Amino acid sequence: MSLAPSSGPNKALIFGISGQDGAYLARLLLDKGYSVHGTSRDREMSSFANLHRLGIADRVTLHSAVPSDFHSVLQVIDQVAPEEIYNLASQSSVGLSFEQPMETLHSTIDGTINILEALRILRREIRFYSASSSECFGNTGGNRRANETAPFQPRSPYGVGKAAAFWAVANYREAYGLFACSGILFNHESPLRPVRYVTQKIVRGVVDIAEGKAESLRLGQLAIRRDWGWAPEYVEAMWLMLRHDRPEDFVIATGEEHSLEDFVAQTFAHAGLDWHRYVVTDPALLRPTDISHSVGDPDKARRVLGWSAQIRMPELVARLVEAELARRRQKPE
C-alpha cells in the first residue's frame, strides 16, 4: 500500500456530515488530527444529532450548503479550501427512493456533478471521495461476489442515481485529471442508522418485544441476502482511498452474505427469544423490485489499501442490540 505524503495537518470538507457515515468519518478524521468542516442545508436549523451522540459537535466547523445548488457548492469549497472532500450527501434510503424517485435522483446526481464542476473550475489540489453503493450492481447472483469490474444492473431509483454518479466521477477523473474516486460500499450498519432502515427496525422491535412493549414484528421478504458490515470500519476505507497514491474505485464489503432471516434469528437469539413466535410477514412491506442477493468482493481493498472488515454479522447484531439497550437506559421511552 502506498500512501500520499502529508505536509502537515489536513483539512477535510464533508458534504452530508450529519448522516451515519458523515458523523463516523468526522470522528475518524478528528482523531487523525484533521481540521474537519461539514455541511448541512441549513446549519442553524439542523440538529446534528449524530455529531452530538459521538461527542464531536463542538470540534467540527459547520457550514450551510445545498449540494444541488452549484453556487452554494462552489462557495463553500472556495471558502474552506480543503485538501480532501467527501461527498456523502444524498437521499440514502432505497425504500424511500421508490416513493420519491425524482428527489432521490436529483440529490444524488446533481450534488456529485456540482462538486466535480467546482473542482474542475477551481483547479486546486483537492482529493475527492464520492459515496457509491452496492445497489448499483443489483443482484450479484448465486455464489458470485461483485468486484470493481462487475456490471451495473440497478433495481431501484436509488441504485440508478448512484450508478449515474459513479460514472460522472469516472468521467471527470479521466477527462480533467481530477483525483476523484468512488467507494462502492455494501450494507454497513451502526446505532446511528435511522429507524426506517430494516436493521434498526428489527433491533428496536426485538427489544420492544423483550421488554413487553410489543407482541410481534412485521417484516417483508426474509429470504433476501445481504453483505452487512460495521459502519465505523467502512469510513476508514474512505480515508484510505484518498491517502492512496492514485485515484481508484474500490468495493468495500465483508465478502460474506447472510439472509435477512439469519439477521432476524440472530437478533432474537441475542435477546433469548425464538423469532418464529413473533415475526409476521407483511406483503405490504414488499418493494416493487428487490435484490435477492447482494455480496461484495473486497479483495482489491485488501491488496491495495490494506483494508479488510473485522466485524461480521453476529458481532454486528450484538453491538446493535447492546447500543439500543444503552440508549434506552440513558433516555427511557
PyMOL commands that set and color helices and strands:
alter all, ss='L'
color gray80, all
select helices_A, chain A and resi 20-31+49-53+57-59+70-80+94-99+101-122+134-136+157-176+198-210+231-243+260-270+275-277+283-285+299-305+313-330
alter helices_A, ss='H'
color red, helices_A
select strands_A, chain A and resi 11-15+35-40+61-64+84-87+127-133+179-185+188-189+217-219+225-226+229-230+250-252+258-259+279-281
alter strands_A, ss='S'
color yellow, strands_A
deselect
rebuild
show_as cartoon
